[in-house]
Amino acid sequence: MIISSKSIMSGLSRSKEIDVSREQVKAWLTGDLIQNAMPNISPEDRDFIKGIFWDECGLDDVADVYSDDLDEYMNECMYGDDYENS
């Protein structure tokens, strides 16, 4: 299924072919956790659906997502210089 998503960071929209069904998307939209509704897709694809584009934050793979430094890195990525001054 072609999934279109809008970045939560940049506001840009992208589309991508992801192996999900309408029923899976509906389950997520009606309250199921995305990892429960779509267990067959990668963490990157689940993030894409939620509007998180790994390349916008310099993330390359799932190891980056589970890094101990991810929270700090994401804040710096989202807020830039303003994060350091807050």
Legacy VTK file of the C-alpha trace (Angstrom):
# vtk DataFile Version 3.0
C-alpha trace
ASCII
DATASET POLYDATA
POINTS 86 float
0.000 0.000 0.000
1.278 3.491 -0.777
1.469 5.439 2.498
1.720 9.232 2.499
2.998 10.902 5.627
3.863 14.423 6.725
7.095 14.973 8.649
6.594 16.097 12.230
9.862 18.040 11.916
9.900 19.684 8.509
6.247 19.504 7.493
7.226 17.965 4.151
5.080 15.131 2.808
6.464 11.898 1.407
5.006 8.682 0.060
6.374 5.181 0.363
5.256 1.637 -0.481
4.806 -0.231 2.815
3.466 -3.760 3.216
0.428 -2.918 5.380
-3.277 -3.463 4.942
-6.105 -1.000 5.385
-7.201 -3.031 8.407
-3.786 -2.587 10.048
-3.822 1.165 9.455
-7.374 1.385 10.775
-6.408 -0.594 13.908
-3.594 1.884 14.588
-5.758 4.928 13.901
-8.406 3.644 16.299
-6.009 3.201 19.189
-3.876 0.079 18.832
-0.156 0.543 19.354
1.480 0.713 15.952
3.860 -2.157 16.781
0.827 -4.330 17.645
-1.240 -3.245 14.650
1.668 -3.645 12.196
4.109 -6.236 13.615
5.241 -7.243 10.138
6.903 -3.937 9.218
10.224 -2.455 10.278
10.665 0.172 12.998
11.712 2.605 10.257
8.461 2.039 8.346
6.402 2.420 11.542
8.184 5.715 12.248
7.598 6.810 8.653
3.867 6.238 9.088
3.966 8.362 12.259
5.779 11.187 10.410
9.275 10.519 11.720
11.737 10.402 8.834
15.024 8.953 10.014
17.122 10.769 7.417
15.960 14.146 8.744
17.693 13.380 12.030
20.692 11.549 10.623
19.472 8.139 11.795
20.686 5.300 9.607
19.275 2.154 11.147
17.516 0.619 14.093
20.715 0.663 16.178
20.597 4.467 16.141
16.982 4.443 17.309
17.814 2.346 20.357
20.989 4.222 21.244
21.276 5.553 24.810
21.965 8.976 23.307
18.831 9.065 21.120
16.681 11.307 23.345
19.389 13.960 23.545
20.109 13.638 19.810
16.426 13.953 18.850
16.026 17.080 20.980
19.077 18.634 19.353
17.797 17.644 15.931
14.312 19.054 16.522
15.266 22.232 18.369
18.779 22.937 17.097
20.655 25.687 18.904
17.564 26.568 20.936
17.791 23.204 22.722
21.238 23.984 24.140
20.015 27.345 25.436
16.873 26.030 27.149
LINES 1 87
86 0 1 2 3 4 5 6 7 8 9 10 11 12 13 14 15 16 17 18 19 20 21 22 23 24 25 26 27 28 29 30 31 32 33 34 35 36 37 38 39 40 41 42 43 44 45 46 47 48 49 50 51 52 53 54 55 56 57 58 59 60 61 62 63 64 65 66 67 68 69 70 71 72 73 74 75 76 77 78 79 80 81 82 83 84 85
